[in-house]
Amino acid sequence: MTEGRWVAVGAIAALVGAVAALATWLWPNTVQPVASGTGSVAPSSGKAGAGGAAPPAAGNSSHSSIASTPAALYTNRALTIDISGGCMYGLSALNLDKPSVHVGLADQSDLLYNCGDTINGPLLAYFSPNYNNEFAAAPAHPSAASCTLAIQSAPLQQMTIDAAPPGTAWCVITATGRIAWVRLDSESGRDGPNYQKMTFTATEWPAPSS
């Protein structure tokens, strides 16, 4: 009986020794402690490991939004003011919503050519907006947005013909609230305070959205 008990104890001791040896072999292959004093972790390679997901790719979180320019209602439309037969009613006007020229003041007038006065005094002819419109000198690169800004920041009341040589351009808010660009291309037939004929080029964009 005693001999059998010692055999059993020996077997248990052998088993414990085998388990301890296995644990000693497994420990350095499963646990890699952080090096003392560093507190750092090795950087990830960026690749997904077994059972894990790859970290998100680096990117720029900022972005810019560029407002689209509205399509023009018409572009580079030719218009001509001709007062060679006399300056009827004291002015001629450009209707930029329905690109055309008419004599005298009308609600649809947008840019006025006010004839010079040769009877009551030396009044030089000048350009001006209609009473309910606005205009300003056009920027170098006109668009609906840049024209709107020009009118808001530096509106004009009028400009004489001597201050407006060919090549002068304006931005105009029309009778319907649209934005137009107008360039004076040529002027001819100077007669006292007036030019008898002037040609223009015009482009118009829709009214700004509110």
Steps between C-alpha positions, in 0.01 A plus 500: 500500500784735598691414188198585281457836674863596424452404139201734475687786667789452259266516201341822626841655556606406149181657358554824694857517372387452141240782534760735647742427217230565239407833665866605503528429125175678408555823700756682275309400184164642606574810710723788384502762775563865423860592548562658837511880508358568149125469532476496117330261269646402167322673210250300304587398147154608390405149393216307648603227743323178564152581617567877484429788262754727335509857636337768281720651233641843577334789321434874505194576709460851362328580169400805303161570348487710185165650415401432142445799274149517356476456125463826308162573347683637198858597421675763287182646354569800271298819558518840330382845604460728199383857554617635165142605428481700825488421867127442541361552853849577627624143532534153355496187713622142502250235607727220620230253603373494141818615333388795294526877468217749526458876506377675813450376854302184570459268796705241313794737455818378667795711381425852378691718260403853605554743215705812554315831516606743228218748568488564874869458575811292443370177650713208382325178407526228765405143581290413804273222624124530492345647814441159662820335375865505608828483312875501567831470320547136397786289641769359275341153506125558506257238626166508676676487838775754426253743342269476800792572731612798288152655513471445873844642579537792256174601326508791256242770439620592153801514267557761231591399147844659538566270797381196305730426204446186292577196711322638807271240654230506766305257712128574522213376714211497256132583544427133576789461744728315260873569475638632173841594366522768229808617310522813286678381185504807275376856471492721192360824361583733787267800480550744785415320824379182329614205295262417220563125504622256765528123492486270802542135594284354779472182706233423761462251789191406702410695812694383807312247709379632834 
